[in-house]
Amino acid sequence: MSEKRKYKKRYCKYCEAKVDFIDYKDVGSLKYSLSERYKIMPRRLTGNCKRHQDMVTIAIKQARAAALVPYTVSRKVVAATPYEEIR
């Protein structure tokens, strides 16, 4: 049998900061929940709790609709640092 991998416990940074609302206009804080191709990162990677992950997801979708965050990045052209475009 293979051994189970032991991961360190991730904590929700929004719970530690006691955040009640995540604003879609604050793109700087949303970029930590996005991958380099601007996909929403899952809870198991970010460490967010269910409540705050739902708020982050809604905020990212609103920011995409308001054209603050792009929907996708071309597979053929990958920017070296994609977050330079985001303020």
VENZI-V729753 format. One record per residue. N is the residue number from 0. RES is the residue in three letters. PSI is psi in radians with two decimals (NA if undefined). NEAR is the number of other C-alpha atoms within 10 Angstrom. D_CENTER is the distance of its C-alpha to the mean C-alpha in Angstrom with 2 decimals. Layout:
n-><N N>
res-><RES RES>
psi-><PSI PSI>
near-><NEAR NEAR>
d_center-><D_CENTER D_CENTER>
This chain:
n-><0 1 2 3 4 5 6 7 8 9 10 11 12 13 14 15 16 17 18 19 20 21 22 23 24 25 26 27 28 29 30 31 32 33 34 35 36 37 38 39 40 41 42 43 44 45 46 47 48 49 50 51 52 53 54 55 56 57 58 59 60 61 62 63 64 65 66 67 68 69 70 71 72 73 74 75 76 77 78 79 80 81 82 83 84 85 86>
res-><MET SER GLU LYS ARG LYS TYR LYS LYS ARG TYR CYS LYS TYR CYS GLU ALA LYS VAL ASP PHE ILE ASP TYR LYS ASP VAL GLY SER LEU LYS TYR SER LEU SER GLU ARG TYR LYS ILE MET PRO ARG ARG LEU THR GLY ASN CYS LYS ARG HIS GLN ASP MET VAL THR ILE ALA ILE LYS GLN ALA ARG ALA ALA ALA LEU VAL PRO TYR THR VAL SER ARG LYS VAL VAL ALA ALA THR PRO TYR GLU GLU ILE ARG>
psi-><2.52 2.66 2.61 2.45 2.43 2.03 2.62 2.61 2.19 2.47 2.59 2.07 -0.41 -0.60 -0.68 -0.63 -0.05 0.90 2.26 -0.44 2.36 2.08 2.38 -0.33 -0.26 1.36 -0.46 -0.65 -0.42 -0.40 -0.32 -0.22 0.16 2.53 -3.12 -0.30 0.30 0.55 2.65 2.22 2.53 2.90 -0.63 -0.37 -0.67 -0.49 0.14 2.63 2.96 -0.79 -0.83 -0.51 -0.68 -0.70 -0.69 -0.75 -0.79 -0.72 -0.68 -0.71 -0.65 -0.69 -0.61 -0.72 -0.55 0.10 0.53 -0.49 2.34 2.70 -0.89 2.90 2.45 2.43 -0.55 -0.59 1.80 2.16 2.56 -0.79 1.62 -0.32 0.00 -0.48 -0.58 2.33 NA>
near-><3 4 5 6 6 6 6 6 8 13 12 18 14 18 13 8 8 9 10 11 11 19 16 22 15 14 16 11 13 19 18 13 20 19 13 17 16 18 14 19 18 14 16 10 9 17 18 20 16 11 12 20 21 14 16 24 19 15 20 29 18 16 20 16 12 12 10 18 22 17 14 11 14 8 8 6 7 11 14 8 8 13 17 8 10 11 9>
d_center-><34.78 31.69 30.15 26.92 24.12 23.31 19.77 19.23 18.05 14.53 14.46 12.23 11.90 12.11 15.28 16.73 16.43 17.75 15.45 16.91 15.06 11.75 13.00 11.73 13.88 12.15 10.03 10.32 8.29 5.46 5.57 4.70 1.06 3.57 6.88 10.12 11.12 8.32 7.69 5.14 5.13 7.85 9.07 11.52 9.44 7.23 10.38 9.49 12.59 13.26 13.91 10.83 8.55 10.89 10.68 6.96 7.81 10.95 9.85 7.85 11.01 13.24 11.99 12.65 15.97 16.83 16.25 13.98 11.35 13.09 13.08 13.92 15.34 18.81 19.37 22.48 21.29 18.36 17.87 18.33 15.78 13.68 12.17 15.79 15.84 13.31 15.31>
